[in-house]
Amino acid sequence: MTTPTTSEPIALLRAARDRAADARNLPRALELDNELEDLGQLGGSARRTCWPCGSWADHVHEPGTGERMPVHGGLLADDEHIATAVRVFALAVTALPHHWTETPTAAQVVVDLGRHQFVVTIHHGDTGDGAARVVYISGCVHRVTGQARAFPAIHATARGTAAIVAAYHYARYHGCGPVAPAPARPVRADDPDDLLARFRVRQNQIDAEIDAHDGDPDTGDHHDRLAAWHREASELMAALDNHLTTGGALPRAWTHARTA
């Protein structure tokens, strides 16, 4: 008869593994993680080390290429999360210029995938050094309800990061440009930069709303939102048109636009 495994030795193994990991003793932590996994006794605790590459478990690996995808935060990433992240990053590369938003320290693009919207963030770092840029999934919400979904902060691979940063640079310097977050102050009819910024935000929201409900059954709330945003976009563009018609200055973004 097989003697059942008691919980005490397993608990001792886990404690020894955690002590080795806390002490940054990688060989010992790997050995104990492997032993626990072979016994099927990792339980609710995840590996502290990465079996494929023999290092610490602060990352996952992209399927196929095996490239590292760092993960920060407390949420663990499983195979489904990894596969989703790969698709989200691939879609971020194809985002149109007006789908990007930017702040002084970061740029973001919202990617629609299935029932959810994912926010891909390029963080510029504290120094502004291009090499310090990281690209990761910073948020996830349900496309219809807007309810947040817990999703690990998975980073793009080195190649994926370069491709997404290149797409952002195209939007920033060659396309119509990313939009800034909508200013909180009231609209000023004599401020062309404010009018254009708000118009681009609404344009982005209208595109995202249409994409989110493509093929969905007819919903009143969806059409009400679109109608309100279209009305505001028309009012903003009418105010900008009136400003320009009466001799007002061009928005700064348009003064740098290239013409044929």
SERO-4910 file (N, C-alpha, C, O; in steps of 0.05 Angstrom, whole numbers):
BEGIN
 pado doro    nc1    nc2    nc3   cac1   cac2   cac3    cc1    cc2    cc3    oc1    oc2    oc3
  Met    A     17    -24      0      0      0      0     18     25      0     37     26     14
  Thr    A     10     45    -16     26     69    -18     20     87      6     -2     91     14
  Thr    A     42     96     18     39    113     41     32    141     32     47    153     16
  Pro    A     10    152     41      2    179     32     23    200     41     35    198     62
  Thr    A     25    220     24     43    243     30     31    260     51      8    270     48
  Thr    A     45    265     73     34    282     94     39    311     87     57    317     71
  Ser    A     24    329     98     26    357     92     51    370    104     61    390     94
  Glu    A     61    358    126     83    371    140    109    372    123    121    394    121
  Pro    A    117    350    111    142    351     94    138    371     71    157    385     64
  Ile    A    115    372     59    110    391     37    112    419     47    124    436     33
  Ala    A    101    424     70    102    451     81    131    458     87    139    481     84
  Leu    A    147    439     96    175    444    101    190    450     75    207    468     74
  Leu    A    183    436     53    196    441     27    189    469     18    207    484      8
  Arg    A    164    477     21    156    504     12    170    525     28    179    545     18
  Ala    A    173    520     55    186    540     72    216    542     64    227    564     64
  Ala    A    228    519     58    256    520     51    260    534     24    279    549     20
  Arg    A    241    529      5    242    542    -21    240    573    -17    255    588    -30
  Asp    A    221    581      0    217    610      4    241    623     18    249    646     11
  Arg    A    254    608     36    278    619     49    301    622     28    315    642     28
  Ala    A    303    602     11    324    604    -10    318    627    -29    337    641    -37
  Ala    A    293    631    -36    286    652    -55    290    679    -42    301    698    -54
  Asp    A    282    682    -16    286    708     -2    316    714      1    323    738      1
  Ala    A    332    694      3    361    698      5    374    700    -22    399    704    -24
  Arg    A    359    699    -43    368    701    -71    388    678    -78    407    682    -93
  Asn    A    383    655    -66    399    631    -71    385    616    -94    369    598    -90
  Leu    A    393    624   -119    378    614   -142    381    584   -146    360    571   -151
  Pro    A    405    572   -144    407    543   -148    389    527   -129    376    508   -137
  Arg    A    389    535   -103    373    520    -84    343    525    -88    327    506    -86
  Ala    A    335    550    -94    307    555    -99    297    540   -124    275    530   -123
  Leu    A    314    539   -145    306    523   -168    302    493   -161    283    481   -170
  Glu    A    321    483   -146    320    454   -139    294    448   -123    280    428   -129
  Leu    A    287    465   -104    263    460    -88    238    465   -104    218    451   -100
  Asp    A    238    486   -121    214    490   -138    209    466   -156    187    457   -159
  Asn    A    231    455   -168    228    432   -185    217    408   -170    201    393   -180
  Glu    A    228    405   -146    219    382   -130    189    384   -123    174    365   -125
  Leu    A    181    408   -115    152    412   -108    135    408   -133    113    396   -131
  Glu    A    144    417   -156    128    414   -181    126    385   -189    105    375   -197
  Asp    A    149    370   -186    149    341   -192    129    326   -174    117    307   -183
  Leu    A    127    335   -149    108    322   -131     80    332   -134     61    321   -122
  Gly    A     76    352   -152     49    363   -155     40    377   -131     16    378   -125
  Gln    A     58    389   -116     51    401    -90     58    431    -89     62    442    -67
  Leu    A     58    445   -112     61    474   -111     36    486    -98     38    507    -85
  Gly    A     13    473   -102    -11    482    -89    -18    510    -98    -16    517   -121
  Gly    A    -27    527    -79    -35    554    -85    -12    573    -89    -15    595    -97
  Ser    A     12    563    -82     36    581    -85     49    576   -112     52    553   -120
  Ala    A     56    597   -126     68    595   -152     98    590   -149    109    594   -127
  Arg    A    110    582   -171    139    579   -171    152    606   -165    143    627   -174
  Arg    A    174    605   -151    190    630   -147    212    632   -168    226    652   -170
  Thr    A    216    610   -183    237    610   -203    224    601   -230    202    590   -231
  Cys    A    239    606   -252    229    600   -279    243    575   -288    268    575   -292
  Trp    A    228    553   -293    240    528   -301    252    530   -329    274    519   -333
  Pro    A    239    542   -349    251    542   -377    279    555   -379    296    545   -393
  Cys    A    283    577   -364    309    591   -367    326    590   -342    348    601   -342
  Gly    A    316    578   -320    332    575   -296    339    601   -282    360    604   -271
  Ser    A    320    620   -283    324    646   -269    300    652   -251    283    635   -248
  Trp    A    299    676   -241    277    683   -223    251    686   -239    252    693   -263
  Ala    A    229    681   -226    203    682   -240    191    710   -240    170    715   -228
  Asp    A    205    729   -252    195    756   -255    187    762   -284    185    785   -292
  His    A    181    740   -298    174    743   -327    159    718   -336    157    698   -321
  Val    A    149    719   -361    138    696   -374    153    694   -401    168    712   -408
  His    A    147    673   -416    160    670   -442    139    670   -464    118    657   -462
  Glu    A    145    684   -486    128    685   -509    128    657   -522    149    646   -527
  Pro    A    104    646   -527    103    620   -540    116    622   -568    113    642   -582
  Gly    A    129    601   -576    142    601   -603    170    611   -602    189    596   -608
  Thr    A    174    636   -595    201    648   -595    216    643   -569    240    642   -568
  Gly    A    201    640   -547    214    637   -521    224    663   -509    237    662   -488
  Glu    A    220    686   -522    230    711   -512    217    719   -486    193    712   -481
  Arg    A    232    732   -469    222    740   -443    201    763   -445    204    781   -462
  Met    A    181    762   -428    161    783   -425    160    789   -395    146    774   -381
  Pro    A    173    809   -386    172    815   -357    144    820   -347    126    828   -363
  Val    A    140    815   -322    114    819   -309    118    833   -283    135    824   -267
  His    A    104    856   -278    106    868   -252     79    869   -239     59    864   -252
  Gly    A     79    874   -213     54    873   -198     49    846   -186     66    828   -189
  Gly    A     27    844   -171     23    819   -156      7    798   -171      4    776   -160
  Leu    A     -4    803   -195    -21    784   -208     -3    764   -224     16    772   -237
  Leu    A    -10    738   -222      5    718   -236     -6    715   -264    -30    719   -269
  Ala    A     11    708   -283      3    705   -311      3    675   -318     23    661   -315
  Asp    A    -20    666   -329    -22    638   -338    -20    638   -368    -16    658   -381
  Asp    A    -23    614   -380    -20    611   -409    -40    627   -424    -34    638   -446
  Glu    A    -64    629   -414    -85    645   -428    -78    675   -428    -81    688   -448
  His    A    -68    684   -405    -59    712   -403    -37    718   -424    -37    738   -437
  Ile    A    -18    699   -425      5    703   -443     -4    704   -472      4    722   -487
  Ala    A    -22    686   -480    -32    685   -508    -47    711   -514    -45    722   -536
  Thr    A    -63    720   -495    -78    745   -499    -59    769   -502    -63    785   -520
  Ala    A    -39    770   -485    -20    793   -486     -6    794   -513     -2    815   -524
  Val    A      2    770   -524     15    770   -550     -3    782   -571      7    797   -588
  Arg    A    -29    775   -571    -47    786   -591    -52    816   -586    -54    831   -606
  Val    A    -53    825   -561    -58    853   -556    -34    869   -566    -38    890   -578
  Phe    A    -10    860   -561     14    875   -570     15    876   -601     23    896   -612
  Ala    A      7    854   -614      7    854   -643    -13    874   -654     -7    887   -674
  Leu    A    -36    877   -641    -56    897   -649    -47    925   -644    -53    944   -659
  Ala    A    -32    929   -622    -22    956   -615     -4    967   -637     -4    991   -642
  Val    A     10    950   -650     28    959   -672     13    971   -695     23    988   -709
  Thr    A    -12    962   -699    -28    971   -722    -47    994   -715    -63   1002   -732
  Ala    A    -45   1005   -690    -63   1026   -682    -60   1051   -700    -37   1057   -707
  Leu    A    -82   1064   -706    -81   1089   -722    -71   1112   -704    -74   1111   -680
  Pro    A    -60   1132   -717    -48   1154   -701    -68   1167   -681    -60   1172   -658
  His    A    -93   1171   -689   -111   1185   -671   -121   1166   -649   -136   1176   -631
  His    A   -114   1141   -649   -121   1123   -627   -102   1126   -603   -108   1116   -582
  Trp    A    -80   1140   -607    -60   1144   -585    -67   1168   -569    -78   1188   -579
  Thr    A    -62   1166   -543    -63   1190   -525    -36   1192   -512    -21   1172   -509
  Glu    A    -29   1216   -503     -3   1219   -490     -4   1239   -467    -20   1258   -467
  Thr    A     14   1235   -448     19   1253   -426     49   1258   -426     63   1247   -442
  Pro    A     59   1276   -408     88   1281   -408    105   1256   -403    128   1256   -411
  Thr    A     94   1236   -389    111   1213   -382    103   1187   -395    116   1167   -391
  Ala    A     81   1187   -410     71   1161   -421     54   1166   -446     44   1188   -450
  Ala    A     52   1145   -462     33   1145   -484     17   1119   -482     27   1099   -473
  Gln    A     -8   1121   -490    -26   1098   -488    -43   1094   -513    -49   1112   -527
  Val    A    -50   1068   -517    -68   1062   -539    -87   1040   -528    -78   1022   -514
  Val    A   -113   1043   -535   -133   1023   -526   -137   1003   -549   -141   1010   -572
  Val    A   -135    977   -542   -137    956   -561   -162    939   -555   -166    930   -532
  Asp    A   -179    936   -575   -203    919   -572   -197    890   -579   -186    885   -601
  Leu    A   -203    872   -561   -199    843   -567   -221    828   -553   -223    827   -529
  Gly    A   -238    815   -570   -260    800   -559   -279    818   -544   -287    839   -554
  Arg    A   -285    810   -519   -304    825   -503   -291    847   -487   -304    861   -471
  His    A   -264    850   -489   -250    868   -471   -234    889   -487   -227    886   -510
  Gln    A   -228    911   -473   -210    931   -482   -185    931   -464   -187    931   -440
  Phe    A   -162    931   -477   -136    931   -462   -122    957   -467   -121    967   -490
  Val    A   -110    968   -446    -94    992   -448    -65    984   -450    -54    972   -431
  Val    A    -52    992   -472    -23    987   -475     -9   1014   -470    -15   1033   -483
  Thr    A      9   1014   -451     23   1038   -442     52   1037   -449     66   1017   -445
  Ile    A     62   1059   -461     91   1063   -464     99   1083   -442     91   1106   -443
  His    A    115   1073   -423    125   1091   -402    152   1101   -410    170   1085   -415
  His    A    156   1127   -410    181   1139   -419    203   1138   -399    226   1144   -406
  Gly    A    197   1131   -374    218   1131   -354    222   1158   -341    212   1178   -352
  Asp    A    236   1159   -319    239   1184   -304    260   1202   -318    260   1226   -314
  Thr    A    278   1191   -334    299   1206   -346    292   1217   -373    306   1235   -383
  Gly    A    272   1205   -386    266   1213   -414    283   1198   -434    280   1202   -458
  Asp    A    301   1181   -424    318   1166   -442    302   1145   -457    286   1130   -445
  Gly    A    305   1144   -484    290   1126   -500    295   1097   -492    277   1080   -494
  Ala    A    319   1091   -483    325   1063   -475    310   1055   -450    307   1031   -444
  Ala    A    299   1075   -434    285   1069   -410    256   1062   -415    241   1056   -396
  Arg    A    247   1064   -440    219   1059   -446    211   1030   -441    226   1012   -449
  Val    A    188   1026   -429    177   1000   -426    149   1000   -437    135   1020   -435
  Val    A    140    978   -448    113    975   -459     99    952   -444    110    930   -444
  Tyr    A     76    958   -433     63    937   -418     32    941   -418     23    963   -426
  Ile    A     18    921   -411    -12    923   -409    -18    934   -382    -13    921   -361
  Ser    A    -30    958   -381    -34    972   -356    -64    971   -347    -70    980   -325
  Gly    A    -82    960   -363   -109    960   -355   -126    943   -374   -119    938   -397
  Cys    A   -149    934   -363   -168    918   -380   -196    923   -369   -201    921   -345
  Val    A   -215    928   -387   -243    932   -379   -261    917   -399   -253    913   -422
  His    A   -285    910   -391   -304    899   -408   -314    920   -428   -320    942   -419
  Arg    A   -316    914   -453   -322    934   -473   -350    946   -470   -354    969   -477
  Val    A   -369    930   -461   -397    940   -459   -402    952   -432   -413    975   -430
  Thr    A   -395    938   -410   -402    947   -383   -382    967   -372   -389    982   -354
  Gly    A   -357    966   -382   -336    983   -371   -325    973   -345   -309    986   -332
  Gln    A   -334    948   -337   -324    937   -312   -295    928   -315   -288    915   -334
  Ala    A   -279    935   -295   -250    928   -296   -246    898   -292   -261    885   -277
  Arg    A   -227    888   -307   -219    859   -304   -190    858   -295   -173    872   -306
  Ala    A   -185    842   -275   -157    838   -266   -141    825   -287   -148    803   -297
  Phe    A   -119    837   -295   -102    826   -316    -73    832   -309    -67    855   -301
  Pro    A    -55    813   -311    -27    818   -303    -14    839   -320    -21    843   -343
  Ala    A      4    854   -308     19    875   -322     42    863   -338     65    865   -330
  Ile    A     34    850   -360     54    836   -377     67    856   -395     54    873   -408
  His    A     94    855   -397    109    872   -415    113    859   -442    113    834   -445
  Ala    A    116    875   -463    122    865   -489    151    855   -490    167    863   -473
  Thr    A    157    837   -508    184    828   -512    201    852   -522    190    873   -529
  Ala    A    227    848   -523    244    870   -533    237    877   -562    236    901   -569
  Arg    A    232    857   -579    224    863   -606    196    876   -608    192    894   -623
  Gly    A    178    866   -591    151    878   -591    152    907   -581    137    924   -591
  Thr    A    168    912   -561    171    939   -550    181    958   -572    170    980   -576
  Ala    A    201    949   -587    212    966   -609    191    972   -630    189    994   -640
  Ala    A    175    952   -637    154    955   -657    132    974   -648    123    991   -664
  Ile    A    124    972   -623    102    989   -613    112   1018   -610     98   1037   -616
  Val    A    137   1021   -600    149   1048   -598    151   1061   -626    146   1085   -629
  Ala    A    158   1044   -646    160   1055   -673    133   1064   -683    130   1084   -697
  Ala    A    112   1048   -677     85   1056   -685     76   1082   -671     64   1100   -684
  Tyr    A     83   1085   -646     78   1110   -632     93   1133   -644     82   1155   -647
  His    A    118   1129   -651    134   1151   -663    122   1159   -690    121   1183   -697
  Tyr    A    111   1140   -705     98   1147   -731     74   1164   -725     70   1185   -738
  Ala    A     58   1156   -705     35   1172   -698     43   1200   -688     30   1220   -694
  Arg    A     65   1201   -673     73   1226   -661     85   1246   -681     80   1270   -679
  Tyr    A    100   1236   -700    115   1254   -717    106   1254   -747    113   1273   -761
  His    A     90   1234   -755     83   1233   -784     53   1232   -788     43   1242   -808
  Gly    A     38   1220   -770      9   1218   -773     -4   1243   -764      9   1264   -762
  Cys    A    -29   1241   -757    -44   1265   -748    -37   1270   -719    -45   1291   -708
  Gly    A    -23   1252   -706    -13   1257   -679    -31   1246   -657    -55   1245   -660
  Pro    A    -18   1237   -635    -34   1228   -612    -50   1252   -600    -44   1275   -606
  Val    A    -70   1245   -585    -85   1266   -572    -78   1268   -542    -71   1247   -530
  Ala    A    -80   1291   -531    -76   1294   -502   -102   1288   -488   -123   1291   -500
  Pro    A   -101   1280   -463   -126   1276   -448   -143   1302   -449   -132   1324   -449
  Ala    A   -169   1298   -449   -187   1321   -451   -182   1341   -428   -184   1333   -405
  Pro    A   -177   1366   -434   -173   1386   -413   -198   1388   -395   -221   1385   -405
  Ala    A   -194   1394   -370   -216   1396   -351   -230   1423   -352   -253   1426   -344
  Arg    A   -215   1443   -363   -226   1470   -363   -248   1472   -384   -250   1456   -403
  Pro    A   -266   1492   -382   -287   1497   -402   -275   1503   -430   -253   1513   -432
  Val    A   -290   1496   -450   -281   1501   -477   -280   1531   -482   -298   1546   -476
  Arg    A   -257   1540   -493   -254   1568   -501   -255   1570   -531   -240   1557   -545
  Ala    A   -273   1587   -541   -277   1589   -570   -254   1602   -583   -251   1600   -608
  Asp    A   -236   1615   -568   -213   1629   -580   -187   1613   -576   -165   1624   -580
  Asp    A   -189   1588   -567   -165   1571   -562   -165   1548   -582   -178   1527   -576
  Pro    A   -152   1551   -605   -153   1530   -625   -140   1504   -616   -150   1482   -624
  Asp    A   -120   1505   -599   -107   1480   -589   -126   1464   -572   -128   1440   -574
  Asp    A   -141   1478   -555   -160   1465   -537   -183   1453   -553   -191   1430   -548
  Leu    A   -193   1467   -573   -214   1457   -590   -206   1432   -605   -221   1413   -606
  Leu    A   -182   1433   -617   -173   1410   -633   -167   1386   -615   -174   1364   -622
  Ala    A   -156   1391   -591   -150   1369   -573   -176   1355   -564   -178   1330   -564
  Arg    A   -197   1371   -558   -222   1359   -550   -236   1344   -573   -247   1323   -569
  Phe    A   -234   1356   -597   -245   1343   -620   -232   1315   -624   -246   1296   -630
  Arg    A   -206   1314   -622   -192   1288   -627   -199   1268   -605   -201   1244   -611
  Val    A   -203   1276   -581   -211   1258   -560   -238   1246   -566   -243   1222   -564
  Arg    A   -257   1263   -575   -284   1254   -582   -283   1235   -606   -297   1215   -607
  Gln    A   -266   1242   -626   -263   1226   -649   -254   1198   -642   -263   1178   -652
  Asn    A   -235   1197   -624   -224   1171   -614   -245   1155   -600   -248   1131   -604
  Gln    A   -261   1168   -583   -282   1154   -568   -304   1144   -588   -314   1122   -584
  Ile    A   -311   1160   -608   -331   1151   -627   -321   1126   -642   -337   1107   -645
  Asp    A   -296   1127   -651   -285   1103   -665   -285   1079   -647   -293   1057   -656
  Ala    A   -277   1082   -622   -276   1059   -604   -304   1049   -598   -308   1024   -596
  Glu    A   -324   1066   -595   -351   1058   -590   -363   1042   -613   -376   1022   -610
  Ile    A   -357   1052   -638   -367   1038   -661   -354   1010   -663   -368    990   -669
  Asp    A   -328   1009   -659   -314    983   -660   -324    964   -639   -326    940   -644
  Ala    A   -329    975   -615   -337    958   -593   -364    945   -597   -370    923   -587
  His    A   -381    958   -613   -409    948   -617   -414    938   -645   -437    935   -653
  Asp    A   -392    934   -660   -395    924   -688   -408    896   -687   -396    878   -676
  Gly    A   -431    893   -699   -445    868   -700   -462    862   -676   -475    841   -675
  Asp    A   -462    879   -656   -478    875   -632   -507    881   -638   -513    896   -657
  Pro    A   -526    870   -623   -554    877   -626   -558    907   -621   -542    920   -606
  Asp    A   -578    918   -633   -584    947   -630   -588    954   -600   -606    942   -587
  Thr    A   -573    973   -590   -576    981   -562   -580   1011   -560   -565   1026   -573
  Gly    A   -599   1019   -545   -605   1047   -542   -583   1063   -530   -577   1085   -539
  Asp    A   -570   1052   -508   -549   1066   -495   -526   1072   -514   -514   1094   -513
  His    A   -519   1053   -531   -497   1056   -550   -503   1079   -569   -486   1096   -573
  His    A   -527   1080   -579   -534   1102   -598   -536   1129   -584   -530   1150   -596
  Asp    A   -545   1129   -559   -547   1154   -544   -519   1166   -540   -515   1190   -543
  Arg    A   -500   1148   -533   -472   1158   -529   -461   1169   -555   -449   1190   -555
  Leu    A   -465   1154   -577   -455   1163   -603   -467   1190   -611   -453   1207   -620
  Ala    A   -493   1192   -606   -507   1217   -614   -495   1241   -598   -491   1262   -609
  Ala    A   -491   1237   -572   -481   1258   -555   -452   1266   -564   -445   1289   -565
  Trp    A   -436   1246   -569   -408   1251   -577   -406   1264   -605   -390   1282   -609
  His    A   -423   1255   -623   -424   1267   -650   -432   1296   -648   -421   1314   -661
  Arg    A   -452   1301   -631   -462   1329   -627   -439   1347   -616   -435   1369   -625
  Glu    A   -425   1337   -595   -403   1352   -584   -381   1356   -604   -370   1378   -605
  Ala    A   -374   1335   -619   -353   1338   -639   -360   1359   -660   -343   1375   -668
  Ser    A   -386   1359   -668   -395   1379   -688   -393   1407   -676   -385   1426   -690
  Glu    A   -400   1410   -651   -399   1437   -638   -370   1446   -636   -364   1470   -640
  Leu    A   -352   1428   -629   -324   1435   -626   -312   1444   -653   -298   1463   -655
  Met    A   -319   1428   -674   -308   1435   -701   -321   1461   -711   -307   1476   -725
  Ala    A   -346   1466   -705   -359   1491   -713   -345   1514   -699   -341   1535   -712
  Ala    A   -339   1511   -674   -325   1533   -659   -297   1538   -671   -289   1560   -673
  Leu    A   -283   1516   -678   -257   1519   -690   -259   1532   -718   -243   1550   -724
  Asp    A   -279   1524   -733   -283   1536   -759   -289   1566   -757   -278   1582   -772
  Asn    A   -306   1573   -737   -312   1602   -733   -287   1617   -725   -283   1640   -733
  His    A   -270   1605   -708   -246   1618   -699   -227   1623   -722   -216   1645   -725
  Leu    A   -224   1603   -740   -206   1606   -763   -218   1626   -784   -203   1642   -796
  Thr    A   -244   1624   -788   -257   1642   -807   -255   1671   -800   -253   1688   -818
  Thr    A   -254   1677   -774   -252   1705   -765   -223   1714   -761   -218   1734   -748
  Gly    A   -204   1698   -773   -176   1707   -772   -160   1696   -749   -138   1705   -745
  Gly    A   -171   1677   -734   -156   1666   -712   -132   1649   -721   -131   1640   -744
  Ala    A   -113   1644   -703    -89   1629   -709    -95   1599   -712   -115   1589   -700
  Leu    A    -79   1585   -728    -82   1557   -731    -74   1543   -705    -58   1553   -689
  Pro    A    -85   1519   -699    -75   1503   -677    -45   1496   -682    -37   1493   -705
  Arg    A    -30   1494   -661     -1   1489   -664      4   1463   -679     24   1461   -694
  Ala    A    -13   1443   -674     -8   1417   -688    -11   1420   -718      2   1405   -733
  Trp    A    -27   1439   -727    -31   1442   -756     -9   1459   -769     -4   1457   -793
  Thr    A      4   1476   -753     25   1493   -764     50   1477   -772     66   1486   -787
  His    A     52   1452   -760     75   1434   -766     68   1413   -786     84   1396   -793
  Ala    A     42   1412   -795     34   1391   -814     48   1395   -840     51   1417   -850
  Arg    A     55   1372   -852     68   1373   -878     47   1372   -900     27   1358   -898
  Thr    A     51   1388   -921     33   1388   -944     48   1378   -969     72   1380   -970
  Ala    A     33   1368   -988     45   1357  -1012     58   1380  -1029     69   1375  -1050
***
